[in-house]
């Protein structure tokens, strides 16, 4: 087998096959490179009765499945890291003041919240009340309290991340 001829004759079809497996358009080149690298390393293992294109499709299928698994794992790890960050931000609202950019940004963002949102956070995190207990106290439904808390946390997250990014950009100049 002449690798360059196989590459030239199969590249378009293999790239289309990779795209058809659901690989993002901007990643097709990288995956195709991995497929052809694997093929090149194992050319001697291609059975004589199987065409190079068919063999390459088998390699492409395996490389694509591995790529998809890795991408899913990366996404899960990123979601877990974000959840840990949010948990740290939430627990910081009721901790004693400590030094550090995250805590300072969180405190500043909390101060900028409307008073009713600050009260909601105090009831939930300082007084450790459940959504149902807060709902009773504020004469709202528990679902309305949970929704409000979700929105306040999302707002705080955006504010804190913005302040940290701003601080980082000022620190680089």
Backbone as a printed PyTorch tensor [residue, N CA C, xyz], in Angstrom:
tensor([[[  0.8330,  -1.1980,   0.0000],
         [  0.0000,   0.0000,   0.0000],
         [  0.8700,   1.2520,   0.0000]],

        [[  0.5570,   2.1730,  -0.8930],
         [  1.2490,   3.4550,  -0.9130],
         [  0.4000,   4.4480,  -0.1240]],

        [[  0.8970,   4.8560,   1.0320],
         [  0.1280,   5.7030,   1.9460],
         [ -0.3540,   6.9800,   1.2720]],

        [[  0.5100,   7.6450,   0.5140],
         [  0.1240,   8.9120,  -0.1210],
         [ -1.0240,   8.7270,  -1.1050]],

        [[ -1.0080,   7.6260,  -1.8380],
         [ -2.0940,   7.3630,  -2.7950],
         [ -3.3930,   7.0790,  -2.0390]],

        [[ -3.2990,   6.2670,  -0.9910],
         [ -4.4840,   5.9690,  -0.1730],
         [ -5.0430,   7.2660,   0.4080]],

        [[ -4.1710,   8.1090,   0.9250],
         [ -4.5930,   9.3840,   1.5060],
         [ -5.3250,  10.2290,   0.4670]],

        [[ -4.7100,  10.3710,  -0.6920],
         [ -5.2960,  11.1910,  -1.7530],
         [ -6.6610,  10.6450,  -2.1990]],

        [[ -6.7640,   9.3300,  -2.3260],
         [ -7.9870,   8.7150,  -2.8500],
         [ -9.1170,   8.6070,  -1.8300]],

        [[ -8.8060,   8.6950,  -0.5550],
         [ -9.8400,   8.4490,   0.4660],
         [-10.1370,   9.6520,   1.3560]],

        [[ -9.3000,  10.6490,   1.3130],
         [ -9.3920,  11.7450,   2.2850],
         [-10.7680,  12.4130,   2.3140]],

        [[-11.3210,  12.7540,   1.1650],
         [-12.6130,  13.4600,   1.1370],
         [-13.7190,  12.5910,   1.7340]],

        [[-13.7350,  11.3050,   1.3570],
         [-14.7900,  10.4200,   1.8640],
         [-14.6410,  10.1580,   3.3570]],

        [[-13.4220,  10.0080,   3.8240],
         [-13.2040,   9.7490,   5.2540],
         [-13.5640,  10.9910,   6.0650]],

        [[-13.2200,  12.1510,   5.5660],
         [-13.5840,  13.3900,   6.2750],
         [-15.1090,  13.5430,   6.3310]],

        [[-15.8010,  13.2090,   5.2370],
         [-17.2670,  13.2640,   5.2290],
         [-17.8380,  12.2430,   6.2200]],

        [[-17.2300,  11.0750,   6.2760],
         [-17.6680,  10.0400,   7.2190],
         [-17.5060,  10.5340,   8.6610]],

        [[-16.3720,  11.1690,   8.9340],
         [-16.1030,  11.7080,  10.2810],
         [-17.1500,  12.7650,  10.6290]],

        [[-17.4200,  13.6700,   9.7030],
         [-18.4380,  14.7000,   9.9480],
         [-19.8010,  14.0540,  10.1710]],

        [[-20.0810,  12.9940,   9.4210],
         [-21.3420,  12.2810,   9.5730],
         [-21.4810,  11.5700,  10.9070]],

        [[-20.3720,  11.3170,  11.5610],
         [-20.3970,  10.6860,  12.8910],
         [-20.7160,  11.7100,  13.9800]],

        [[-20.9060,  12.9700,  13.5820],
         [-21.2940,  13.9840,  14.5610],
         [-20.1390,  14.7930,  15.1180]],

        [[-18.9830,  14.6800,  14.5130],
         [-17.8370,  15.4660,  14.9710],
         [-18.0290,  16.9100,  14.4950]],

        [[-17.7580,  17.8570,  15.3760],
         [-17.9250,  19.2750,  15.0510],
         [-17.0420,  19.6410,  13.8590]],

        [[-17.5500,  20.4930,  12.9640],
         [-16.7850,  20.8570,  11.7630],
         [-15.3650,  21.3450,  12.0590]],

        [[-15.1900,  22.0990,  13.1440],
         [-13.8550,  22.6180,  13.4470],
         [-12.9280,  21.5410,  14.0230]],

        [[-13.4490,  20.3390,  14.2840],
         [-12.6200,  19.2610,  14.8250],
         [-12.3580,  18.1460,  13.8150]],

        [[-13.0080,  18.2090,  12.6550],
         [-12.8710,  17.1480,  11.6550],
         [-11.4130,  16.9710,  11.2350]],

        [[-10.6840,  18.0700,  11.0180],
         [ -9.2750,  17.9700,  10.6080],
         [ -8.4460,  17.1970,  11.6240]],

        [[ -8.6130,  17.5240,  12.9030],
         [ -7.8350,  16.8510,  13.9480],
         [ -8.1670,  15.3640,  14.0140]],

        [[ -9.4490,  15.0460,  13.9280],
         [ -9.8600,  13.6400,  13.9970],
         [ -9.3400,  12.8950,  12.7650]],

        [[ -9.4520,  13.5090,  11.5890],
         [ -8.9480,  12.8780,  10.3640],
         [ -7.4450,  12.6260,  10.4720]],

        [[ -6.7320,  13.5700,  11.0400],
         [ -5.2890,  13.3950,  11.2250],
         [ -5.0120,  12.1900,  12.1200]],

        [[ -5.7860,  12.0480,  13.1940],
         [ -5.6210,  10.8940,  14.0840],
         [ -5.9220,   9.5870,  13.3530]],

        [[ -6.9480,   9.6030,  12.4980],
         [ -7.3210,   8.4040,  11.7360],
         [ -6.1690,   7.9910,  10.8190]],

        [[ -5.6520,   8.9390,  10.0630],
         [ -4.5860,   8.6120,   9.1170],
         [ -3.2770,   8.2650,   9.8250]],

        [[ -3.0370,   8.8630,  10.9710],
         [ -1.8520,   8.5020,  11.7510],
         [ -1.9560,   7.0510,  12.2150]],

        [[ -3.1290,   6.6730,  12.7070],
         [ -3.3630,   5.2910,  13.1410],
         [ -3.2170,   4.3300,  11.9570]],

        [[ -3.7780,   4.7120,  10.8130],
         [ -3.6630,   3.8920,   9.6090],
         [ -2.1950,   3.7370,   9.2070]],

        [[ -1.4560,   4.8370,   9.2180],
         [ -0.0470,   4.8110,   8.8210],
         [  0.7620,   3.8790,   9.7220]],

        [[  0.5050,   3.9740,  11.0250],
         [  1.2480,   3.1420,  11.9840],
         [  0.9380,   1.6540,  11.8170]],

        [[ -0.2520,   1.3410,  11.3190],
         [ -0.6810,  -0.0550,  11.2620],
         [ -1.0170,  -0.5210,   9.8480]],

        [[ -0.3680,   0.0610,   8.8470],
         [ -0.6310,  -0.3250,   7.4580],
         [ -0.4330,  -1.8120,   7.2260]],

        [[  0.5490,  -2.3680,   7.8940],
         [  0.8740,  -3.7790,   7.6950],
         [ -0.2110,  -4.7210,   8.2250]],

        [[ -1.1640,  -4.2040,   8.9930],
         [ -2.2190,  -5.0420,   9.5630],
         [ -3.4820,  -5.0730,   8.7040]],

        [[ -3.5130,  -4.2770,   7.6220],
         [ -4.6940,  -4.2470,   6.7570],
         [ -4.7710,  -5.5730,   6.0030]],

        [[ -5.8680,  -6.3350,   6.1830],
         [ -6.0100,  -7.6080,   5.4560],
         [ -6.0670,  -7.3670,   3.9470]],

        [[ -5.5150,  -8.2840,   3.1960],
         [ -5.4330,  -8.1330,   1.7430],
         [ -6.8110,  -8.0870,   1.0920]],

        [[ -7.8010,  -8.7280,   1.7100],
         [ -9.1280,  -8.7890,   1.0980],
         [-10.0370,  -7.6230,   1.5030]],

        [[ -9.5060,  -6.6380,   2.2430],
         [-10.2990,  -5.4760,   2.6630],
         [ -9.6830,  -4.2230,   2.0520]],

        [[-10.5440,  -3.3930,   1.4580],
         [-10.0430,  -2.1720,   0.8150],
         [ -9.5470,  -1.1900,   1.8790]],

        [[ -8.5520,  -0.3740,   1.5170],
         [ -8.0600,   0.6260,   2.4710],
         [ -9.1740,   1.5530,   2.9590]],

        [[-10.1190,   1.9050,   2.0700],
         [-11.2040,   2.8020,   2.4830],
         [-12.0680,   2.1390,   3.5540]],

        [[-12.3760,   0.8800,   3.3910],
         [-13.1920,   0.1770,   4.3920],
         [-12.4370,   0.0950,   5.7170]],

        [[-11.1510,  -0.1960,   5.6420],
         [-10.3190,  -0.2690,   6.8540],
         [-10.2610,   1.1050,   7.5390]],

        [[-10.0930,   2.1510,   6.7340],
         [-10.0510,   3.5100,   7.2740],
         [-11.3700,   3.8900,   7.9380]],

        [[-12.4990,   3.4480,   7.3630],
         [-13.7960,   3.7470,   7.9870],
         [-13.8900,   3.0940,   9.3640]],

        [[-13.3500,   1.8950,   9.4910],
         [-13.3400,   1.2340,  10.8010],
         [-12.4950,   2.0080,  11.8000]],

        [[-11.3340,   2.4520,  11.3480],
         [-10.4700,   3.2620,  12.2200],
         [-11.1850,   4.5650,  12.5680]],

        [[-11.7870,   5.2050,  11.5640],
         [-12.4770,   6.4820,  11.7820],
         [-13.6060,   6.3130,  12.7910]],

        [[-14.3440,   5.2250,  12.6760],
         [-15.4420,   4.9790,  13.6170],
         [-14.9050,   4.9190,  15.0460]],

        [[-13.8400,   4.1500,  15.2530],
         [-13.2670,   4.0190,  16.6000],
         [-12.6900,   5.3370,  17.1130]],

        [[-11.9860,   6.0520,  16.2600],
         [-11.4010,   7.3340,  16.6700],
         [-12.5170,   8.3340,  17.0040]],

        [[-13.5850,   8.3460,  16.1930],
         [-14.7130,   9.2550,  16.4600],
         [-15.3810,   8.9190,  17.7900]],

        [[-15.6280,   7.6400,  18.0350],
         [-16.2650,   7.2470,  19.2960],
         [-15.3940,   7.6430,  20.4900]],

        [[-14.0900,   7.4360,  20.3800],
         [-13.1850,   7.8520,  21.4640],
         [-13.2100,   9.3670,  21.6420]],

        [[-13.2370,  10.0920,  20.5370],
         [-13.2820,  11.5610,  20.5860],
         [-14.5650,  12.0290,  21.2730]],

        [[-15.6840,  11.4200,  20.9150],
         [-16.9770,  11.7870,  21.5090],
         [-16.9710,  11.4900,  23.0040]],

        [[-16.4200,  10.3370,  23.3940],
         [-16.3400,   9.9960,  24.8300],
         [-15.4840,  11.0090,  25.5880]],

        [[-14.3300,  11.3740,  24.9990],
         [-13.4570,  12.3590,  25.6630],
         [-14.1570,  13.7110,  25.7910]],

        [[-14.8650,  14.1240,  24.7460],
         [-15.5740,  15.4110,  24.7850],
         [-16.6590,  15.3890,  25.8580]],

        [[-17.3660,  14.2740,  25.9650],
         [-18.4110,  14.1630,  26.9950],
         [-17.7880,  14.2210,  28.3850]],

        [[-16.6550,  13.5470,  28.5510],
         [-15.9600,  13.5540,  29.8480],
         [-15.4810,  14.9660,  30.1840]],

        [[-14.9210,  15.6740,  29.1780],
         [-14.4820,  17.0590,  29.4050],
         [-15.6530,  17.9310,  29.8190]],

        [[-16.7850,  17.7820,  29.1330],
         [-17.9650,  18.5730,  29.4720],
         [-18.4390,  18.2960,  30.8840]],

        [[-18.4340,  17.0060,  31.2670],
         [-18.8660,  16.6430,  32.6160],
         [-17.9150,  17.2280,  33.6530]],

        [[-16.6140,  17.1510,  33.3900],
         [-15.6330,  17.6960,  34.3340],
         [-15.7750,  19.2120,  34.4480]],

        [[-16.0510,  19.8810,  33.3270],
         [-16.2450,  21.3330,  33.3770],
         [-17.4930,  21.6890,  34.1730]],

        [[-18.5830,  20.9090,  33.9830],
         [-19.8070,  21.1660,  34.7570],
         [-19.5700,  20.9330,  36.2410]],

        [[-18.8050,  19.8700,  36.5780],
         [-18.5070,  19.5980,  37.9860],
         [-17.6620,  20.7150,  38.5930]],

        [[-16.6890,  21.2120,  37.8390],
         [-15.8510,  22.3050,  38.3390],
         [-16.6870,  23.5610,  38.5550]],

        [[-17.6100,  23.8310,  37.6410],
         [-18.4880,  24.9920,  37.7920],
         [-19.3830,  24.8260,  39.0180]],

        [[-19.9020,  23.6140,  39.2240],
         [-20.7450,  23.3650,  40.3990],
         [-19.9510,  23.5850,  41.6820]],

        [[-18.6950,  23.1460,  41.6970],
         [-17.8530,  23.3590,  42.8780],
         [-17.5940,  24.8460,  43.0980]],

        [[-17.3730,  25.5820,  42.0140],
         [-17.1660,  27.0270,  42.1340],
         [-18.4090,  27.6940,  42.7040]],

        [[-19.5730,  27.3200,  42.1860],
         [-20.8140,  27.9050,  42.6980],
         [-21.0280,  27.5460,  44.1610]],

        [[-20.7130,  26.3040,  44.5260],
         [-20.8560,  25.9050,  45.9300],
         [-19.9340,  26.7410,  46.8080]],

        [[-18.7200,  26.9890,  46.3330],
         [-17.7800,  27.8100,  47.1070],
         [-18.3020,  29.2360,  47.2480]],

        [[-18.8610,  29.7730,  46.1740],
         [-19.4060,  31.1320,  46.2280],
         [-20.5780,  31.1860,  47.1970]],

        [[-21.4660,  30.1770,  47.1400],
         [-22.6360,  30.1620,  48.0200],
         [-22.2330,  30.0720,  49.4860]],

        [[-21.2700,  29.2040,  49.7960],
         [-20.8850,  29.0610,  51.1990],
         [-20.1010,  30.2770,  51.6820]],

        [[-19.4520,  30.9910,  50.7680],
         [-18.7170,  32.1890,  51.1780],
         [-19.6400,  33.2880,  51.6900]],

        [[-20.9150,  33.2420,  51.3070],
         [-21.8160,  34.3070,  51.7500],
         [-22.0370,  34.2850,  53.2500]],

        [[-21.8170,  33.1550,  53.9030],
         [-22.0500,  33.1100,  55.3470],
         [-20.7810,  32.7910,  56.1400]],

        [[-19.6540,  32.8260,  55.5150],
         [-18.3880,  32.6190,  56.2240],
         [-17.8690,  33.9420,  56.7560]],

        [[-16.9900,  33.8170,  57.7560],
         [-16.3100,  35.0290,  58.2290],
         [-15.4740,  35.5960,  57.0950]],

        [[-15.3080,  36.8970,  57.1510],
         [-14.5360,  37.5460,  56.0910],
         [-13.1190,  36.9840,  56.0570]],

        [[-12.6980,  36.6100,  54.8720],
         [-11.3260,  36.1520,  54.6750],
         [-10.7430,  36.9640,  53.5300]],

        [[ -9.4440,  36.9830,  53.4680],
         [ -8.8090,  37.7170,  52.3940],
         [ -8.9000,  36.9050,  51.1250]],

        [[ -8.7820,  37.5850,  50.0190],
         [ -8.7800,  36.9020,  48.7310],
         [ -9.7090,  37.5700,  47.7520]],

        [[ -9.3610,  37.4520,  46.5140],
         [-10.1110,  38.1020,  45.4430],
         [-11.5350,  37.5780,  45.3360]],

        [[-11.7090,  36.2740,  45.4370],
         [-13.0380,  35.6950,  45.2850],
         [-13.9800,  36.2250,  46.3520]],

        [[-13.5190,  36.2060,  47.5910],
         [-14.3730,  36.6570,  48.6900],
         [-14.6690,  38.1540,  48.5620]],

        [[-13.6630,  38.9250,  48.2330],
         [-13.8640,  40.3730,  48.0850],
         [-14.8600,  40.6580,  46.9590]],

        [[-14.7220,  39.9440,  45.8480],
         [-15.6440,  40.1370,  44.7250],
         [-17.0540,  39.7290,  45.1250]],

        [[-17.1750,  38.6230,  45.8390],
         [-18.4880,  38.1580,  46.2740],
         [-19.1450,  39.1640,  47.2110]],

        [[-18.3740,  39.6810,  48.1620],
         [-18.9290,  40.6710,  49.0900],
         [-19.4000,  41.9180,  48.3520]],

        [[-18.5840,  42.3960,  47.4330],
         [-18.9530,  43.5900,  46.6650],
         [-20.2190,  43.3340,  45.8480]],

        [[-20.2960,  42.1730,  45.2300],
         [-21.4740,  41.8490,  44.4220],
         [-22.7170,  41.7070,  45.2990]],

        [[-22.5690,  41.1320,  46.4760],
         [-23.7080,  41.0080,  47.4020],
         [-24.2020,  42.3860,  47.8320]],

        [[-23.2740,  43.2930,  48.1050],
         [-23.6540,  44.6510,  48.5160],
         [-24.4520,  45.3680,  47.4270]],

        [[-24.1830,  45.0510,  46.1820],
         [-24.8560,  45.7220,  45.0650],
         [-26.2470,  45.1510,  44.7810]],

        [[-26.5820,  44.0330,  45.4090],
         [-27.8990,  43.4310,  45.1820],
         [-28.9950,  44.2980,  45.7920]],

        [[-30.1900,  44.2550,  45.2210],
         [-31.3240,  44.9310,  45.8560],
         [-31.5670,  44.3360,  47.2500]],

        [[-32.1230,  45.1290,  48.1380],
         [-32.3070,  44.7170,  49.5340],
         [-33.1100,  43.4240,  49.6600]],

        [[-34.1600,  43.2500,  48.8500],
         [-34.9590,  42.0280,  48.9720],
         [-34.1500,  40.7850,  48.5990]],

        [[-33.2320,  40.9090,  47.6340],
         [-32.3550,  39.7860,  47.2850],
         [-31.3360,  39.5220,  48.3940]],

        [[-30.8170,  40.5880,  49.0050],
         [-29.8980,  40.4120,  50.1330],
         [-30.6090,  39.6970,  51.2780]],

        [[-31.8550,  40.0940,  51.5350],
         [-32.6320,  39.4580,  52.6010],
         [-32.8290,  37.9710,  52.2960]],

        [[-33.1330,  37.6550,  51.0650],
         [-33.3170,  36.2680,  50.6480],
         [-32.0540,  35.4550,  50.9160]],

        [[-30.8930,  36.0020,  50.5500],
         [-29.6210,  35.3110,  50.7920],
         [-29.3480,  35.1500,  52.2840]],

        [[-29.6260,  36.1950,  53.0690],
         [-29.4150,  36.0980,  54.5260],
         [-30.2800,  34.9940,  55.1240]],

        [[-31.5510,  34.9590,  54.7290],
         [-32.4530,  33.9410,  55.2710],
         [-31.9880,  32.5340,  54.8900]],

        [[-31.5390,  32.3830,  53.6660],
         [-31.1350,  31.0500,  53.1910],
         [-29.7800,  30.6300,  53.7510]],

        [[-28.7930,  31.5100,  53.7050],
         [-27.4290,  31.0980,  54.0210],
         [-26.9660,  31.5010,  55.4140]],

        [[-27.3480,  32.6490,  55.9110],
         [-26.9430,  33.0420,  57.2600],
         [-27.8060,  32.3340,  58.2940]],

        [[-29.1270,  32.3240,  58.0450],
         [-30.0530,  31.6950,  58.9910],
         [-30.3440,  30.2410,  58.6400]],

        [[-29.8420,  29.7700,  57.4970],
         [-29.9770,  28.3710,  57.0550],
         [-31.4340,  27.9120,  56.9860]],

        [[-32.3060,  28.7990,  56.5280],
         [-33.7130,  28.4330,  56.3960],
         [-33.9450,  27.7220,  55.0660]],

        [[-34.8870,  26.7950,  55.0660],
         [-35.2590,  26.1060,  53.8290],
         [-36.0870,  27.0480,  52.9610]],

        [[-36.2520,  26.6630,  51.7080],
         [-37.0770,  27.4680,  50.8030],
         [-38.5080,  27.5560,  51.3380]],

        [[-39.0050,  26.4660,  51.9180],
         [-40.3710,  26.4680,  52.4620],
         [-40.4880,  27.4350,  53.6420]],

        [[-39.4780,  27.4450,  54.5260],
         [-39.5050,  28.3470,  55.6840],
         [-39.4180,  29.8050,  55.2370]],

        [[-38.5830,  30.0600,  54.2470],
         [-38.4720,  31.4250,  53.7130],
         [-39.8030,  31.8270,  53.0740]],

        [[-40.4090,  30.9000,  52.3480],
         [-41.6890,  31.1710,  51.6940],
         [-42.7500,  31.5550,  52.7230]],

        [[-42.7890,  30.8240,  53.8450],
         [-43.7510,  31.1560,  54.9090],
         [-43.5020,  32.5560,  55.4430]],

        [[-42.2370,  32.8550,  55.6880],
         [-41.8860,  34.1490,  56.2690],
         [-42.2110,  35.2980,  55.3150]],

        [[-41.9670,  35.0900,  54.0180],
         [-42.1670,  36.1610,  53.0300],
         [-43.5400,  36.1050,  52.3590]],

        [[-44.3410,  35.1260,  52.7680],
         [-45.6750,  34.9390,  52.1860],
         [-45.6110,  34.7580,  50.6680]],

        [[-44.7290,  33.8390,  50.2640],
         [-44.5830,  33.4750,  48.8540],
         [-44.6260,  31.9570,  48.7750]],

        [[-44.6770,  31.4290,  47.5590],
         [-44.6130,  29.9720,  47.4040],
         [-43.1510,  29.5220,  47.4860]],

        [[-42.9530,  28.2760,  47.8960],
         [-41.5930,  27.7280,  47.9720],
         [-40.9460,  27.7280,  46.5890]],

        [[-41.7380,  27.4490,  45.5570],
         [-41.2070,  27.4520,  44.1940],
         [-40.7290,  28.8480,  43.7990]],

        [[-41.4730,  29.8750,  44.1880],
         [-41.0680,  31.2580,  43.8890],
         [-39.7610,  31.5900,  44.6010]],

        [[-39.6040,  31.1040,  45.8330],
         [-38.3630,  31.3420,  46.5840],
         [-37.2020,  30.6230,  45.9090]],

        [[-37.4110,  29.3470,  45.5230],
         [-36.3390,  28.5980,  44.8470],
         [-35.9420,  29.2800,  43.5400]],

        [[-36.9220,  29.7440,  42.7890],
         [-36.6360,  30.4350,  41.5230],
         [-35.8710,  31.7330,  41.7810]],

        [[-36.2980,  32.4780,  42.7840],
         [-35.6120,  33.7370,  43.1150],
         [-34.1760,  33.4630,  43.5500]],

        [[-33.9740,  32.4360,  44.3810],
         [-32.6140,  32.0810,  44.8150],
         [-31.7520,  31.6780,  43.6210]],

        [[-32.3190,  30.9000,  42.7130],
         [-31.5880,  30.4940,  41.5140],
         [-31.1370,  31.7260,  40.7290]],

        [[-32.0460,  32.6770,  40.5590],
         [-31.7240,  33.8910,  39.7850],
         [-30.6990,  34.7610,  40.5040]],

        [[-30.8130,  34.8590,  41.8240],
         [-29.8480,  35.6640,  42.5880],
         [-28.4640,  35.0260,  42.4900]],

        [[-28.3970,  33.6900,  42.6290],
         [-27.0960,  33.0050,  42.5170],
         [-26.5040,  33.1940,  41.1270]],

        [[-27.3360,  33.1000,  40.0890],
         [-26.8470,  33.3010,  38.7170],
         [-26.3210,  34.7230,  38.5440]],

        [[-27.0370,  35.6810,  39.1070],
         [-26.6120,  37.0780,  39.0360],
         [-25.2890,  37.2780,  39.7710]],

        [[-25.1840,  36.6840,  40.9610],
         [-23.9340,  36.7810,  41.7290],
         [-22.7760,  36.1450,  40.9710]],

        [[-23.0370,  34.9830,  40.3900],
         [-21.9840,  34.2940,  39.6430],
         [-21.4610,  35.1920,  38.5280]],

        [[-22.3770,  35.7810,  37.7440],
         [-21.9590,  36.6580,  36.6510],
         [-21.1720,  37.8540,  37.1720]],

        [[-21.6460,  38.4420,  38.2550],
         [-20.9770,  39.6040,  38.8430],
         [-19.5740,  39.2290,  39.3220]],

        [[-19.4710,  38.1190,  40.0710],
         [-18.1760,  37.6940,  40.6160],
         [-17.2070,  37.3720,  39.4860]],

        [[-17.6630,  36.6140,  38.4990],
         [-16.7800,  36.2690,  37.3810],
         [-16.3460,  37.5230,  36.6260]],

        [[-17.2580,  38.4670,  36.4670],
         [-16.9080,  39.7220,  35.8000],
         [-15.8690,  40.5100,  36.5710]],

        [[-16.0480,  40.5710,  37.8920],
         [-15.0950,  41.3210,  38.7260],
         [-13.7270,  40.6310,  38.7200]],

        [[-13.7220,  39.3080,  38.7920],
         [-12.4450,  38.5850,  38.7740],
         [-11.7410,  38.7710,  37.4310]],

        [[-12.5140,  38.7370,  36.3460],
         [-11.9250,  38.9540,  35.0200],
         [-11.3800,  40.3710,  34.9100]],

        [[-12.1370,  41.3260,  35.4430],
         [-11.7020,  42.7260,  35.4230],
         [-10.4170,  42.8800,  36.2410]],

        [[-10.3940,  42.2480,  37.4040],
         [ -9.2120,  42.3110,  38.2670],
         [ -8.0080,  41.6700,  37.5760]],

        [[ -8.2440,  40.5460,  36.9000],
         [ -7.1560,  39.8620,  36.1990],
         [ -6.6250,  40.7160,  35.0550]],

        [[ -7.5220,  41.3870,  34.3290],
         [ -7.0600,  42.2030,  33.2030],
         [ -6.3080,  43.4370,  33.6940]],

        [[ -6.7080,  43.9730,  34.8540],
         [ -5.9660,  45.1120,  35.4100],
         [ -4.6180,  44.6590,  35.9410]],

        [[ -4.5550,  43.4220,  36.4180],
         [ -3.3010,  42.8980,  36.9520],
         [ -2.2810,  42.6040,  35.8740]],

        [[ -2.7580,  42.4110,  34.6230],
         [ -1.8450,  42.0780,  33.5290],
         [ -1.2400,  43.3140,  32.8920]],

        [[ -1.8410,  44.4480,  33.0860],
         [ -1.3560,  45.6750,  32.4200],
         [ -0.3420,  46.4010,  33.2520]]])
